[in-house]
């Protein structure tokens, strides 16, 4: 939506607006892994609940990563990395 508003205001191409305002999706696994590690470190109770079998907590942890990345992280990649790190792999 922000992109459309900016297109109408400035006439700039969408790709330029996305890049200049930092709105591109984060698909870099290293960046996502760093965000996931931080979410895990900051939420030890949620991690313990997940490891005890409460898989609903995964959504909470994903939300923390998305919040940290301002919604720009690739959700599928976040979920994959979260599951891998929570499994200790």
N, C-alpha and C positions, 0 to 999 in steps of 0.2 A: 504494500500500500504506500509506504514511504517513497518507493521508487516511482510509482505512478504520479504522486503529488509533485515530485521533483521534476519529472518529465514535463508536466504541464507548466510548471513555473519557469524552468530554464531551457527546455528544448534539447537538453543533453541526451545522448543515447543511454539506454538502461545499463549497459555494461560499465560505462564510465561512472554512473551514479553509484552502482553497487560497489565498485572498487573504491571510490573516493570516500564513501560513508562507512566502509567496513561492514557491508551487509552480506558478503559472500558466505556460503556454507563452509564450515570447517570439516574437511574430509581427511586431513592429515592425521594418521594414526598416532604419531608421536605426541601431537598437541592434545588429542583426545585422551590418550593414555595419561598424560600429565594432569588433565582436568579430573579424570576418573580417580587417580591416586589421591588427589587433594580431597575429593568428595568422600572417599573411603576413610582417609585420615581424620576428617572433621566429623564423621558420623559413626563412631565405633559401636554405638548401641544398635543402629540400623544394620551394620555389618553382622553383629552377633545374632540378631534376629533372623537375618537371611541364612546364615550358616546353620541356624537351629531349625530351618525348614520353612520359614515364612517368606515365600517368594514374592509376596505383595510388596515387600520392602524394596524390591528391585525398582519399582516405579518411583518410589521416593528418591532413591539414589540417582536414577536417571534424571529426575526433575532437578536435583541439585547440580548436576553437570550442565543441564540445559540452562539453568539460571546463571551459572558461572560463565557460560559462553554466550549469554544473551540470546539463547535460542538458535544459535547458528551451527551447533554441532550436528553432524549426521547421526540421527537417532539410532539407526541400525548398527552403526559402528560403535556408538556409545554402549549399546546393549551388549554387543559381542565382547568388547573390552572389559566391561563391568563383570560379566559372567566369568571371563577368563581370570581376571585378577581375584575375584571373590573365591574362585575355586583353587587359587594358589598356584596357578600355572604361569 
